[in-house]
Amino acid sequence: MSLQSVFFALILLAVVPAAQAQQHHSMPGMTMPVPAQPATSTAKKLPAAPVKISGAFVQALPPSAADGSVYLSITNTGKAALKLTGGTSNVSKAVTPMQQTKMEGMAGMTGMKDLPTMIIKAGQTLTLSPGGNHLMLYRMKRVPQVGEKVTLTLNFTGYAPLTLKVPVKRL
């Protein structure tokens, strides 16, 4: 075995476990995958997603909050279903689709479950609202203030990322 092969094998032994460890972050009661960053390609420019966004806002939170929520309505104006895979923001490490769930045997208590995608059928509107499904601002770098606008980029499979400026509001 050459010195170069040994060096390459040592690098793989160090890099692969570290990369696998970064694929999931855990929080009590759930595992949060970190969404993959959109691939950049010089070969083909992706088209804009056929969507109309309305009512978007980030929920105002106390300074000690670790995660936040984005609420909005997304209307698919195209002829095929869309897959929302999450996104990025300037105030969090990731933006993750979340489903509100009822916890079995817990007297009406609710929890959250991360989703790999949210499907929006052609001509339909996906409404993400308080007390229901939402986009989680996962592991916030800082808590945005009321009146501020958060830069939010949404990723749809097969389409260019869509960047929005979303106001922070109190419920």
Secondary structure, 3 states (H helix, E strand, C coil): CCHHHHHHHHHHHHHHHHHHHCCEEEECCEEEECCCCCCCCCCCCCCCCCEEEEEEEEECCCCCCCCEEEEEEEEECCCCCEEEEEEEECCEEEEEEEEEEECCCCCCCEEEEECCCEEECCCCEEEECCCCCEEEEEEECCCCCCCCEEEEEEEECCCCCEEEEEEEECC
